Amino acid sequence: RDFAFRKHEMAFAMTTAAAATAGAASSVAGSLSSRTRGQATFARATAGARPRSRGALAVRAAKGDVLLEVHDLCAKVAETGEMILNGVTLTIKEGETHAIMGKNGSGKSTFTKVLVGHPSYEVTAGTAAFKGQDLFAMAPEERARLGLFLSFQSPVEVPGVSNTDFLRMMCNERRKAQGKVELDPLEFYGFLTPKLDQLNMDPSFLSRNVNEGFSGGEKKRNEILQLAVLESEMSILDEIDSGLDVDALRDVAAAVNVLKEGDKGLLLITHYRRLLDAITPDYVHVMEKGKIVQTGDISIAAQLEEGGFASLV
């Protein structure tokens, strides 16, 4: 399911997939077809709201304009009906960095996937708006074109599609949505080269297929390279630090710190303080049983590292 969805999420950048390979175009088209029923179910689920969950902590921030606003979000697993999110309320404004921490199974990754439109989950209550627009009224690729980016914990391989072709098509789809002129291959290479330097990535990565044969650290760098190319206004990085050694974490964190400058919003999902020492958040939230139960600054991460979640009670 994650593999199929990841290809579906990528499809917004591959509407001109013939520019890559015929096989890749066929693969993406098949993924889109297989997701039609899931999207319809997801859209129907958002229409009927249930009563709000009790005990959710409302989070408000105070910088620029609101980028992402989530209110009383509840969601369940589509196949089993198991409730995962139980009233998440979170507001992220321009220029802010937020982090969510929590035990395994607390709902952190489900929250991110619901925001980008994963068909394995159904929204049962609540709302989510990005730049003032209803997220749940948009397909996953439309959310990406608008500037919402999710870096997955385990990026999938896409055989038959080179990084260069994929990144350029992704870039041009985003540029078209912004009313900008598309970049030809030479122009795109000039656009991409400084971003490779910024991430300390070998240019030979461009000729390889998307994530195929990449190490865990290389896949995470490639995710951040996609973010750099898209220049998204709101980035969600789900455990971007997992599988990274000290040097790779330093390079990725340095790139993220540059990319989030200005009025960009950033949401980090992590278990570890080491990421938050490298990318300092304005707010740290603790999620438990599908809702945010505590909010503070980076001192929460230090407290968790020293005493575990029991120390927060």
C-alpha positions in Angstrom: 0.0 0.0 0.0 2.8 2.5 0.9 4.6 1.6 -2.3 1.4 2.1 -4.4 0.6 5.4 -2.7 4.1 6.7 -3.0 3.9 6.2 -6.8 0.5 7.9 -6.7 1.9 10.8 -4.8 4.7 11.1 -7.3 2.2 11.1 -10.2 1.6 14.8 -10.1 5.2 15.2 -11.3 4.9 12.6 -13.9 1.9 13.7 -16.0 4.4 14.0 -18.9 6.0 10.6 -18.0 6.6 9.9 -21.7 9.6 12.2 -21.3 11.1 9.6 -19.0 10.3 6.1 -20.2 7.2 4.4 -21.6 7.4 1.8 -18.9 7.4 4.4 -16.2 4.4 6.0 -17.7 2.5 2.7 -17.8 3.5 2.0 -14.2 2.3 5.4 -12.9 -1.0 5.2 -14.9 -1.7 1.8 -13.4 -1.0 3.2 -9.9 -3.4 6.1 -10.6 -6.1 3.7 -11.7 -5.7 1.5 -8.7 -6.0 4.5 -6.4 -9.3 5.8 -7.8 -11.5 3.7 -5.4 -9.3 4.7 -2.4 -9.5 8.4 -3.3 -13.3 8.2 -3.6 -13.6 6.5 -0.2 -11.3 9.1 1.3 -13.4 12.0 -0.2 -16.6 10.4 1.0 -15.2 10.0 4.5 -14.4 13.6 4.9 -18.0 14.6 4.1 -19.6 13.1 7.2 -18.1 14.5 10.4 -18.5 12.9 13.8 -18.6 14.6 17.2 -15.2 16.1 18.2 -12.9 14.1 20.3 -12.5 15.2 23.9 -9.3 16.2 25.5 -7.4 17.4 22.4 -4.9 20.2 23.0 -5.3 23.2 20.7 -1.9 24.5 19.5 -1.5 28.1 18.3 1.5 29.8 17.0 2.5 33.5 16.5 4.6 34.4 13.5 3.4 35.1 9.9 0.2 34.1 8.1 -1.2 30.6 8.7 0.1 27.9 6.4 -1.4 24.8 7.8 -4.4 24.7 10.1 -5.8 21.4 11.5 -8.8 21.3 13.7 -10.1 18.3 15.7 -8.9 15.8 13.1 -10.0 12.3 13.6 -9.1 9.4 11.2 -9.3 5.6 11.1 -7.7 2.8 9.1 -10.0 2.3 6.1 -9.9 -1.5 6.1 -10.2 -2.3 9.8 -12.0 0.8 11.1 -9.4 1.2 13.9 -9.4 4.8 15.1 -5.8 6.3 15.0 -6.3 10.0 15.3 -8.6 11.3 18.0 -8.8 15.1 17.7 -5.6 16.6 16.5 -5.5 20.4 16.5 -2.4 22.2 15.2 -1.7 25.5 13.6 1.6 26.2 11.8 2.4 29.7 10.6 4.9 31.1 8.1 8.5 30.8 9.3 7.7 28.3 12.1 9.3 24.9 12.8 7.3 22.4 14.8 8.2 18.9 15.9 6.0 16.1 17.0 7.4 13.4 19.3 5.7 10.3 20.7 5.8 6.6 21.2 5.5 4.1 18.4 1.9 3.8 17.4 0.9 7.2 18.8 -0.4 8.4 15.5 2.5 10.6 14.3 3.0 9.0 10.9 -0.7 8.5 10.3 -1.2 12.2 10.9 1.3 13.1 8.2 -0.2 10.6 5.7 -3.7 11.8 6.3 -2.6 15.3 5.5 -1.2 14.3 2.1 -4.2 12.1 1.2 -3.1 8.5 1.9 -6.0 6.2 0.8 -5.4 3.7 3.6 -7.0 6.1 6.1 -10.5 7.7 6.3 -11.1 11.1 7.9 -14.1 10.8 10.2 -14.2 14.3 11.7 -12.3 17.6 11.7 -10.8 19.9 9.0 -7.4 20.6 7.5 -6.6 23.7 5.5 -3.3 24.6 3.7 -2.9 28.2 2.6 -6.6 28.7 3.3 -7.7 25.8 1.0 -9.5 22.6 2.1 -6.9 19.8 1.9 -9.5 17.1 1.9 -11.1 18.5 -1.3 -7.8 18.0 -3.2 -6.1 14.9 -4.7 -2.6 14.1 -3.4 -0.9 15.6 -6.4 -2.9 18.8 -6.1 -1.7 19.2 -2.6 1.9 18.8 -3.8 1.4 21.3 -6.6 0.1 23.8 -4.0 3.3 23.4 -2.0 2.8 20.7 0.6 5.6 18.2 0.8 6.0 14.9 2.7 9.3 13.1 3.1 8.5 9.4 3.9 10.3 7.3 6.5 11.1 4.6 3.8 11.3 6.2 0.3 10.4 3.6 -2.4 12.4 2.8 -5.5 11.0 3.7 -8.9 12.8 1.5 -11.5 13.1 2.9 -15.0 12.9 6.5 -14.1 16.2 8.5 -13.8 16.5 11.0 -11.0 17.2 13.8 -13.6 14.0 13.1 -15.5 11.9 12.7 -12.4 13.2 15.9 -10.7 12.8 18.0 -13.9 9.2 16.8 -14.4 8.5 17.4 -10.8 10.0 20.9 -11.0 8.1 21.8 -14.1 4.7 20.6 -12.8 5.2 22.8 -9.8 6.3 25.7 -12.0 3.2 25.3 -14.2 1.0 25.4 -11.1 2.7 28.7 -10.1 2.3 30.2 -13.6 6.1 30.0 -14.3 7.9 29.1 -17.4 9.1 25.4 -17.6 12.8 24.7 -17.6 14.5 22.9 -20.4 17.2 20.3 -19.6 20.0 22.7 -19.7 18.3 25.4 -17.7 17.2 22.7 -15.1 20.8 21.5 -14.7 21.9 25.0 -13.9 19.0 25.2 -11.4 19.8 21.9 -9.8 23.6 22.0 -9.5 23.8 24.4 -6.5 21.2 22.3 -4.7 23.4 19.2 -5.2 26.3 21.1 -3.7 24.2 22.2 -0.8 23.3 18.6 0.0 26.8 17.3 -0.6 25.4 14.9 -3.2 27.5 13.3 -6.0 26.2 14.5 -9.4 26.3 10.8 -10.5 23.1 10.3 -8.5 21.3 12.1 -11.3 21.9 9.3 -13.8 20.6 6.6 -11.4 17.0 5.5 -11.2 15.0 7.1 -8.4 16.2 5.6 -5.1 17.2 2.3 -6.9 20.2 0.8 -5.1 20.5 3.8 -2.8 21.5 3.3 0.8 19.2 4.5 3.6 21.2 7.8 3.9 21.2 8.3 0.1 17.4 7.9 0.0 17.0 10.5 2.7 19.3 13.0 0.9 17.3 12.3 -2.3 14.1 13.2 -0.5 15.5 16.5 0.6 16.8 17.1 -2.9 13.2 16.7 -4.1 12.1 19.2 -1.5 14.8 21.6 -2.6 13.7 21.3 -6.2 10.0 21.8 -5.4 10.7 24.7 -3.1 7.5 23.8 -1.2 6.1 26.3 1.3 5.2 23.6 3.9 7.4 20.6 4.5 6.7 17.5 6.6 9.7 15.4 7.3 8.8 12.0 8.8 11.8 10.6 10.7 14.2 12.1 8.2 17.0 11.3 10.7 16.4 7.5 10.8 19.2 5.6 9.2 21.6 8.5 9.0 25.1 8.5 10.3 26.5 11.6 12.0 27.9 13.1 8.8 24.8 12.4 6.8 22.6 13.9 9.5 24.8 17.0 9.6 24.5 17.5 5.8 20.8 16.9 5.7 20.1 19.2 8.7 22.3 21.9 7.1 20.3 21.7 3.9 16.9 21.7 5.7 17.9 24.8 7.7 18.7 26.6 4.5 15.5 25.5 2.8 13.3 26.5 5.8 14.6 30.1 5.9 12.2 32.9 5.3 8.4 32.2 5.4 8.6 28.4 4.9 6.8 26.1 7.4 8.4 22.9 8.7 7.0 19.9 10.7 9.4 17.3 11.9 8.4 13.9 13.2 11.2 12.3 15.3 12.0 10.2 18.3 15.4 11.8 19.0 16.7 15.0 20.4 19.7 14.9 18.1 17.6 16.0 15.1 16.2 18.9 17.1 19.6 19.9 18.2 20.5 20.3 14.5 17.2 21.8 13.3 15.9 23.9 16.2 12.1 23.9 16.5 9.9 26.7 17.8 7.5 24.3 19.3 7.7 20.6 20.4 4.5 18.6 20.7 4.0 15.2 22.3 1.4 12.9 20.7 -0.3 10.1 22.6 -3.2 7.9 21.5 -3.8 10.0 18.4 -3.9 13.5 19.9 -1.4 16.2 21.1 -1.3 16.1 24.8 1.6 18.5 25.6 3.3 21.4 23.9 6.5 23.3 24.8 9.9 24.2 23.6 13.0 22.0 22.9 13.3 21.3 26.6 10.6 18.7 26.2 13.0 16.7 24.0 15.7 16.9 26.6 13.2 15.8 29.3 12.2 12.8 27.2 15.8 11.8 26.5 16.6 11.9 30.2 13.4 10.4 31.7 11.3 8.9 28.9 7.6 9.6 28.4 6.8 8.8 32.0 8.7 11.9 33.0 6.0 14.1 31.2 3.1 12.8 33.3 
